[in-house]
């Protein structure tokens, strides 16, 4: 080796040694062990700063604050975050799966709808091979369109499409599995639907016959005017239904079916009606001598007189008589309103409605709305009254006859009479009557007090003694040739009694008769049929349980215990005319508030 080669080799070794020492020094500096112990594995030249403590023969602790201990990881927070991530991932997976399932269902439906039939399939001659469900339905409906109608004269009735549902059911069967080669539309099981269509078409042209009957009232002659019968017409529904069914079976869904019918004779001709009509019931009550009240009774009777109610029609007292006003001639008379005696225009007309009620119920009519008075009437048996006021309460009944009925009402000589004119509803020999029985006597309400300074401070004086209330049960009794054949409880009624009125002096001052103001005494007004000498609060001999007036009314439905008054005997059911002056003579109280609805009652007291 020459000199140049030796120099080059020496330089390479020196360079490699330097690089080795440098790497060793770097490792010393970065190694914790080296930094902590100060040991130098690479010789003196490779010792780090930590080796200085060993050189001085002592260990130097790092200064406080110069190095901070590194905190470990927060495992609790990591766990919480992990749980949240797991839940979120699960939700995402669930939503993705649900979406895939939904898409699959839709795809399944679409596939069913869009799937075309490859094999030959025919429906009543319509080839649906190669068609999906909707295309097949359109092809069938095009071949068999629905436009069936029923015609009578120049008028037509469009029959409801009866085959649309059948086509859908057939296609469901075809496209749900392996189809057959030939199918036919099913027209069976439509009998009820066909009959309903026939009935609907018939209703358009049917006309009920009109029986000969009364039509109006001639006030001049005081007689009802008869009208002739009218022929009816009826479509032959049985034949019409058969024709519709035949068209269905023959696949003639666009057929025009001709309806046929015939005239219908009325049951009663005008000639026979004149023979059949008669007065089928009459009821009379007695009024008071109060001129104003009797004027009101007369006007209401005149408003009802001559009224004709068609078969099945409903009569309304308020609808017929109308509002009782001074312009119509009605007078102011005492009446009850909320349990108080008031002067009311038209007071007293309740006697007309109560008389009418008794007449029509005995004629066999159906009572549709009736309410009793707040207090016992005396012109009819308690429990057999019908109060009215404008606009409520009203009195209503329905004509149950197959022909029109007429009402005749009159007032004369303090007699109020209502008659029903028509063809008898009840069978020959059958009559209906009402019977009311008092079942309980009720204590009077608590007394009321009035100041009278002419009395001594400790003195009390009875102005009116008050009266008891009562409960009544009313029966509808049917007789056959005068013999009772049935007894039905129709309704119950509770009437209020009078509160005693007591005079007393609580002012602390006693006046002499000279110191009192004198004036003309005002007589107590007659209250809707009360006797002229009637004083509110006093018991009179007006019939079982007495009569009277007191405070606000209460509902008059309810049962009671054993009665204390014997019920009046039932009138002779065979009599054509019933005259009722009420238990104990004329007089009754009218209420302007509804109190009792006629209806079946509960066997339990107080209902």
C-alpha positions in Angstrom: 0.0 0.0 0.0 1.5 3.4 -1.0 1.3 6.5 1.1 -1.8 7.9 -0.6 -3.7 4.7 0.0 -2.6 4.7 3.7 -3.8 8.3 4.2 -7.2 7.6 2.6 -7.7 4.5 4.7 -6.7 6.4 7.9 -9.1 9.2 7.1 -12.0 6.8 6.6 -11.4 5.0 9.9 -11.2 8.4 11.7 -14.4 9.5 10.1 -16.2 6.3 11.0 -14.9 6.5 14.6 -16.2 10.1 14.9 -19.6 9.1 13.6 -19.8 6.2 16.1 -18.9 8.5 19.0 -21.5 11.0 17.9 -24.3 8.4 17.8 -23.2 7.0 21.2 -23.3 10.5 22.6 -26.8 11.1 21.2 -28.0 7.8 22.8 -26.6 8.9 26.1 -28.4 12.1 26.0 -31.8 10.6 25.1 -31.7 7.5 27.4 -33.5 8.0 30.8 -31.0 5.6 32.4 -28.1 7.6 31.1 -29.8 10.9 32.3 -30.6 9.4 35.6 -27.3 7.7 36.5 -24.9 9.8 34.7 -23.1 6.7 33.4 -21.2 7.0 30.2 -20.9 3.9 28.1 -19.2 5.7 25.3 -16.3 6.9 27.3 -15.5 10.3 28.7 -16.4 12.1 25.6 -19.8 10.6 25.4 -21.1 11.5 28.9 -24.2 13.8 29.0 -25.1 16.6 31.3 -26.3 14.1 33.9 -22.8 12.8 34.4 -21.7 16.0 36.0 -23.2 14.9 39.3 -21.0 11.9 39.4 -18.0 14.0 38.6 -18.7 16.1 41.6 -19.3 13.0 43.7 -22.9 13.9 44.6 -26.6 13.5 43.2 -28.3 16.7 42.2 -32.3 16.5 42.5 -34.0 18.5 39.8 -35.4 21.8 41.0 -39.0 21.9 42.1 -41.3 22.8 39.2 -38.8 22.3 36.6 -40.5 19.0 35.6 -44.2 18.0 35.9 -45.4 14.4 36.4 -47.3 13.3 33.3 -51.0 12.2 34.1 -52.4 8.8 33.0 -55.4 8.4 30.7 -59.0 9.0 31.9 -60.4 5.5 31.6 -64.0 6.4 32.8 -64.4 9.0 30.0 -63.0 6.6 27.5 -65.6 4.0 28.6 -68.5 6.5 28.3 -67.4 7.6 24.8 -67.1 3.9 23.8 -70.6 3.1 24.9 -72.0 6.1 23.0 -70.2 5.1 19.9 -71.5 1.5 20.2 -75.1 2.8 20.5 -74.7 5.1 17.5 -73.2 2.3 15.4 -76.1 0.0 16.4 -78.7 2.6 15.4 -77.0 3.2 12.1 -77.0 -0.5 11.4 -80.6 -0.8 12.3 -81.7 2.0 10.1 -79.7 0.7 7.2 -81.2 -2.7 7.6 -84.8 -1.3 7.9 -84.2 0.7 4.7 -83.0 -2.3 2.9 -86.1 -4.3 4.1 -88.4 -1.5 3.0 -86.8 -1.3 -0.3 -87.1 -5.0 -0.6 -90.9 -4.9 0.3 -91.4 -2.2 -2.2 -89.4 -4.0 -4.7 -91.5 -7.1 -4.0 -94.7 -5.2 -4.5 -93.4 -3.7 -7.6 -92.3 -7.1 -8.8 -95.7 -8.5 -8.2 -97.3 -5.6 -10.1 -94.8 -5.5 -12.8 -94.4 -9.2 -13.3 -95.9 -10.3 -16.5 -97.5 -13.6 -17.1 -95.5 -15.7 -19.5 -97.8 -18.7 -19.9 -101.1 -18.4 -21.8 -104.0 -17.0 -19.6 -107.4 -16.0 -20.8 -110.2 -14.2 -18.8 -113.6 -14.6 -20.6 -111.9 -14.4 -23.9 -109.4 -11.6 -23.0 -105.8 -12.8 -23.4 -103.6 -11.3 -20.7 -100.4 -13.3 -21.5 -97.4 -11.0 -21.3 -99.3 -8.4 -19.2 -98.7 -7.3 -15.7 -101.6 -6.9 -13.3 -102.6 -3.3 -14.1 -102.4 -4.0 -17.8 -104.5 -7.1 -17.5 -107.2 -5.1 -15.5 -107.3 -2.4 -18.1 -107.7 -5.0 -20.9 -110.6 -6.7 -19.1 -112.4 -3.4 -18.3 -111.9 -2.3 -21.9 -113.6 -5.5 -23.1 -116.3 -5.4 -20.4 -116.9 -1.7 -19.5 -119.5 -0.9 -16.8 -122.3 1.5 -17.8 -125.5 -0.4 -16.7 -128.6 1.8 -16.4 -132.3 1.3 -15.5 -134.8 3.3 -17.6 -138.4 4.2 -17.0 -139.9 6.4 -19.6 -137.4 9.2 -20.3 -135.7 9.0 -17.0 -132.8 6.7 -16.1 -131.0 5.4 -13.0 -127.3 4.6 -13.1 -126.6 1.2 -11.5 -123.6 1.1 -9.1 -120.6 -0.8 -10.6 -121.1 -4.3 -9.1 -118.2 -6.0 -10.9 -115.2 -3.8 -10.0 -114.5 -5.7 -6.8 -115.0 -9.0 -8.6 -112.3 -8.1 -11.2 -109.8 -7.2 -8.4 -110.4 -10.5 -6.6 -109.9 -12.5 -9.8 -106.6 -10.7 -10.6 -105.4 -11.3 -7.1 -105.8 -15.0 -7.6 -104.2 -15.0 -11.0 -101.1 -13.0 -10.0 -100.6 -14.6 -6.6 -99.4 -18.0 -7.8 -99.3 -20.4 -10.7 -102.3 -19.3 -12.9 -104.6 -21.5 -14.8 -105.1 -21.2 -18.5 -108.7 -20.1 -18.5 -110.7 -17.9 -16.0 -114.2 -16.5 -16.0 -115.6 -13.4 -14.1 -117.6 -14.5 -11.0 -121.0 -12.9 -10.9 -122.4 -14.9 -8.0 -123.1 -13.6 -4.4 -124.4 -10.2 -5.6 -128.1 -10.9 -4.8 -128.3 -8.4 -1.9 -126.4 -5.7 -3.8 -128.7 -6.3 -6.9 -131.8 -6.0 -4.7 -130.6 -2.8 -3.1 -130.0 -1.3 -6.6 -133.5 -2.3 -7.6 -135.0 -0.7 -4.5 -133.1 2.5 -5.0 -134.3 2.7 -8.6 -137.9 2.0 -7.6 -137.8 4.7 -4.9 -137.1 7.2 -7.7 -140.4 6.4 -9.4 -142.7 4.9 -6.8 -145.7 7.0 -5.6 -147.7 6.0 -2.6 -151.5 6.1 -3.1 -153.4 8.7 -1.2 -156.5 7.6 0.7 -159.7 9.6 0.6 -159.8 11.7 3.7 -160.4 15.2 5.0 -158.3 17.9 3.5 -159.4 21.2 5.1 -162.0 22.8 7.3 -164.8 25.1 6.3 -165.3 27.6 9.1 -168.5 28.8 7.6 -170.2 25.4 7.8 -168.2 24.1 10.7 -167.4 20.9 8.7 -164.3 19.3 7.3 -163.9 19.1 3.5 -163.1 15.7 2.0 -160.6 15.1 -0.8 -160.7 12.3 -3.4 -158.3 9.4 -3.3 -155.2 9.3 -5.6 -153.8 6.3 -7.4 -150.3 5.2 -6.5 -147.6 3.6 -8.6 -145.0 0.9 -7.8 -142.0 -0.5 -9.8 -141.9 -4.3 -10.0 -138.7 -4.6 -7.9 -138.6 -8.4 -8.1 -138.6 -8.4 -11.9 -136.1 -5.5 -12.0 -133.7 -7.4 -9.7 -134.0 -10.5 -11.9 -133.2 -8.5 -15.0 -130.1 -7.0 -13.4 -128.9 -10.4 -12.4 -129.4 -11.8 -15.9 -127.4 -9.0 -17.4 -124.5 -9.7 -15.0 -124.4 -13.4 -15.8 -124.4 -12.6 -19.5 -121.6 -10.1 -19.1 -123.8 -7.3 -20.4 -122.3 -4.7 -18.1 -123.5 -1.9 -20.4 -127.1 -3.0 -20.5 -130.1 -0.6 -20.4 -132.8 -2.4 -18.4 -136.4 -1.3 -18.8 -138.3 -1.0 -15.5 -141.9 -1.9 -15.3 -144.6 -1.2 -12.7 -148.3 -0.9 -12.1 -150.8 1.4 -10.3 -151.6 0.9 -6.7 -155.1 1.3 -5.5 -155.7 3.4 -2.2 -157.2 1.5 0.7 -159.8 4.2 1.3 -161.8 6.0 -1.4 -163.5 9.3 -0.8 -166.9 7.7 -0.7 -165.8 5.1 1.9 -163.9 7.8 3.9 -167.1 9.7 4.4 -168.6 6.6 5.9 -165.7 5.7 8.1 -165.0 9.2 9.6 -166.5 10.0 12.9 -165.7 11.7 16.2 -163.4 9.2 17.9 -162.8 11.0 21.2 -163.9 14.1 23.1 -162.7 15.7 26.3 -164.1 18.7 28.2 -162.8 20.7 31.1 -164.4 23.6 33.1 -162.7 27.0 33.3 -163.0 29.8 35.8 -164.9 33.1 35.8 -161.8 35.1 35.1 -162.7 37.0 31.9 -159.1 37.6 30.7 -158.1 34.0 31.2 -161.3 32.7 29.4 -160.5 35.1 26.5 -157.1 33.4 26.2 -158.7 30.0 26.4 -161.1 30.9 23.6 -158.4 32.3 21.3 -156.2 29.2 21.7 -159.2 27.0 21.0 -160.0 28.9 17.9 -156.4 28.6 16.7 -156.6 24.8 17.0 -160.0 24.4 15.7 -160.1 22.9 12.1 -156.4 21.7 12.2 -155.8 18.7 9.9 -152.9 16.4 10.6 -151.8 14.1 7.8 -151.1 10.4 8.5 -147.8 10.1 10.3 -147.7 13.9 10.8 -146.7 15.5 14.1 -148.9 18.2 15.7 -147.2 21.0 17.7 -149.3 23.2 20.1 -146.9 26.1 19.9 -146.5 25.6 16.1 -150.2 25.7 15.6 -151.3 28.4 18.1 -148.2 30.5 17.7 -146.9 33.1 20.2 -149.6 34.5 22.5 -149.4 38.3 22.0 -151.5 41.3 22.7 -151.7 42.0 18.9 -153.6 38.7 18.6 -156.0 39.7 21.3 -154.5 37.7 24.2 -155.0 39.2 27.6 -152.7 39.4 30.6 -153.6 36.8 33.2 -151.9 35.2 36.2 -149.6 32.4 35.5 -146.7 30.6 37.0 -143.1 31.5 35.9 -140.3 29.9 37.8 -142.6 29.2 40.7 -143.8 32.8 41.0 -147.2 34.2 40.2 -146.8 36.7 37.3 -149.1 38.4 34.9 -148.4 36.8 31.6 -149.9 37.5 28.2 -151.9 34.4 27.3 -152.0 33.0 30.8 -154.5 30.1 31.0 -153.8 28.4 27.6 -152.4 25.4 29.5 -156.0 24.4 30.0 -156.4 24.1 26.3 -153.2 22.0 25.8 -154.2 19.7 28.8 -157.7 19.2 27.4 -156.2 18.4 24.0 -153.8 15.9 25.6 -156.6 14.0 27.2 -158.6 13.9 24.0 -155.8 12.7 21.7 -154.4 10.0 24.1 -157.9 8.5 24.3 -158.1 8.6 20.5 -155.1 6.3 20.2 -152.6 8.9 19.1 -148.9 8.7 20.0 -147.7 11.4 22.5 -144.3 12.6 21.4 -143.7 15.5 23.9 -145.5 16.4 27.1 -144.6 18.0 30.4 -146.5 18.4 33.6 -147.0 21.6 35.6 -144.9 22.5 38.6 -148.0 22.5 40.8 -151.1 20.4 40.9 -153.8 21.3 38.3 -157.4 21.2 39.3 -159.2 21.3 35.9 -157.8 17.8 35.2 -156.7 15.0 37.4 -153.1 15.6 38.5 -150.8 13.6 36.3 -153.0 14.2 33.2 -152.0 17.8 32.5 -149.8 19.2 29.7 -148.1 22.6 30.3 -147.1 24.9 27.5 -145.3 28.2 27.2 -143.6 30.1 24.4 -141.3 28.8 23.1 -140.9 25.9 25.5 -142.3 23.7 26.8 -144.5 22.5 23.9 -147.1 19.7 23.6 -146.8 17.4 20.6 -148.4 14.2 19.3 -148.3 12.0 16.2 -151.2 11.0 14.0 -151.0 7.2 14.0 -154.0 6.8 11.7 -153.7 5.8 8.1 -155.8 8.8 7.1 -155.7 12.4 8.2 -157.4 13.5 11.4 -159.0 16.8 12.3 -159.3 18.7 15.6 -162.3 20.6 16.7 -161.8 22.9 19.7 -164.3 25.3 21.3 -164.9 27.4 24.3 -168.4 28.4 25.6 -170.0 28.9 29.0 -166.8 28.1 30.8 -166.5 24.8 29.0 -163.3 24.0 27.1 -163.8 21.0 24.6 -161.6 19.2 22.2 -162.8 16.5 19.8 -160.8 14.3 17.4 -162.4 13.6 14.1 -161.1 10.7 12.0 -161.1 7.0 11.1 -160.8 5.0 14.3 -157.3 3.8 15.1 -158.3 1.4 17.8 -160.1 -1.8 17.0 -163.8 -2.1 17.3 -164.8 -2.2 21.0 -161.3 -1.1 22.2 -161.0 2.1 24.2 -158.1 3.8 26.1 -158.3 5.7 29.3 -155.9 7.3 31.8 -155.9 6.7 35.5 -153.7 8.6 38.0 -153.1 7.5 41.5 -151.5 9.6 44.2 -148.6 7.7 45.7 -147.1 10.1 48.2 -147.8 13.3 50.1 -144.8 15.6 50.4 -144.1 18.1 53.2 -144.5 21.8 52.4 -141.3 23.7 51.7 -139.8 25.8 54.5 -141.8 28.9 55.4 -141.1 32.3 54.1 -141.4 35.5 56.2 -142.8 38.9 55.6 -142.4 42.0 57.7 -145.4 43.6 59.4 -144.6 46.5 61.7 -148.2 46.4 63.2 -147.2 43.2 65.0 -145.5 43.1 68.3 -141.8 42.3 68.2 -142.3 38.8 69.5 -145.6 38.2 67.6 -145.9 36.0 64.5 -149.0 35.6 62.3 -149.8 33.1 59.7 -150.7 34.8 56.4 -151.0 31.5 54.5 -150.7 28.0 55.9 -149.0 26.5 52.9 -149.8 23.1 51.4 -148.3 19.7 50.7 -146.8 18.6 47.5 -147.6 15.2 46.0 -146.4 12.4 43.7 -148.6 10.7 41.2 -148.4 7.6 38.9 -150.4 7.6 35.8 -151.5 4.4 34.0 -152.7 3.9 30.5 -155.5 1.4 30.6 -156.9 -0.5 27.6 -160.5 -1.8 27.6 -162.2 -4.3 25.3 -165.9 -4.1 25.3 -165.8 -2.3 28.7 -163.4 -4.9 30.3 -159.9 -4.0 31.3 -157.4 -6.0 29.3 -154.1 -4.2 30.1 -152.7 -1.6 32.4 -149.4 0.1 31.7 -147.6 2.6 33.8 -147.2 5.6 31.5 -145.4 8.2 33.7 -145.0 9.6 37.1 -145.3 13.3 38.2 -144.1 15.2 41.3 -145.9 18.4 42.2 -144.5 21.0 44.6 -146.4 22.3 47.6 -146.8 25.8 49.0 -144.5 27.4 51.5 -146.3 28.8 54.5 -146.1 32.6 54.7 -145.5 34.0 58.2 -145.9 37.7 59.2 -143.5 39.0 61.8 -141.9 42.2 63.0 -138.1 42.3 63.3 -137.6 46.0 62.7 -137.6 46.9 66.4 -140.4 49.4 65.8 -144.1 48.8 66.5 -146.5 51.1 64.6 -150.0 51.8 65.6 -152.8 51.4 63.0 -152.9 55.2 62.7 -149.3 55.3 61.8 -149.5 52.7 59.0 -150.1 53.7 55.5 -153.6 52.7 54.4 -154.5 51.8 50.9 -156.8 49.7 48.8 -156.3 46.0 49.1 -155.5 44.3 45.9 -157.2 40.9 45.4 -155.0 38.0 44.6 -155.1 37.3 40.8 -156.6 34.0 39.6 -153.7 31.9 38.6 -154.4 29.9 35.5 -157.6 28.3 36.6 -157.4 28.8 40.4 -160.8 29.6 42.0 -161.5 33.3 42.3 -161.0 33.2 46.1 -157.7 31.3 45.9 -154.9 32.7 47.9 -151.4 31.4 47.1 -150.2 29.2 49.9 -153.7 28.1 51.1 -155.0 24.6 50.7 -158.3 24.5 48.9 -160.8 21.8 48.2 -159.8 21.5 44.6 -159.2 17.8 44.5 -156.9 15.1 45.9 -153.8 16.6 47.4 -155.1 20.2 47.1 -153.8 22.8 44.8 -151.3 25.6 45.2 -148.3 27.4 44.1 -144.8 27.7 45.4 -141.3 28.6 44.5 -139.3 27.4 41.6 -140.4 24.2 39.9 -138.5 20.9 40.0 -138.5 18.0 37.5 -141.8 16.2 38.0 -140.7 12.7 37.3 -140.4 10.2 40.2 -142.1 7.5 42.2 -143.4 7.7 45.7 -144.5 5.6 48.6 -148.1 4.7 49.6 -150.6 7.4 48.7 -152.9 9.1 51.1 -155.7 9.9 48.6 -158.0 7.5 46.9 -157.7 7.8 43.1 -160.8 8.9 41.2 -162.7 6.1 39.6 -162.0 5.4 35.9 -164.7 6.8 33.6 -166.9 4.5 31.6 -164.6 3.4 28.8 -167.6 2.8 26.5 -168.7 6.4 26.6 -168.0 8.3 23.5 -167.5 11.6 25.3 -165.5 12.2 28.5 -166.2 15.3 30.5 -163.6 16.1 33.1 -163.9 19.1 35.4 -160.9 17.8 37.3 -160.9 16.5 40.8 -162.7 19.0 43.0 -163.9 21.4 40.2 -162.3 24.1 38.1 -158.9 25.6 38.5 -155.3 24.8 38.0 -151.8 26.3 38.0 -149.9 27.0 34.8 -146.1 26.8 34.7 -144.0 28.5 32.1 -141.1 26.1 32.7 -140.8 22.5 31.5 -141.2 20.1 34.3 -142.1 16.6 33.3 -141.6 14.5 30.1 -144.0 11.7 29.4 -141.9 8.6 29.1 -141.5 5.1 30.6 -140.3 5.5 34.2 -138.0 3.6 36.4 -139.5 1.4 39.1 -137.0 2.9 41.5 -138.3 5.9 43.7 -137.0 9.3 42.8 -136.2 8.7 39.2 
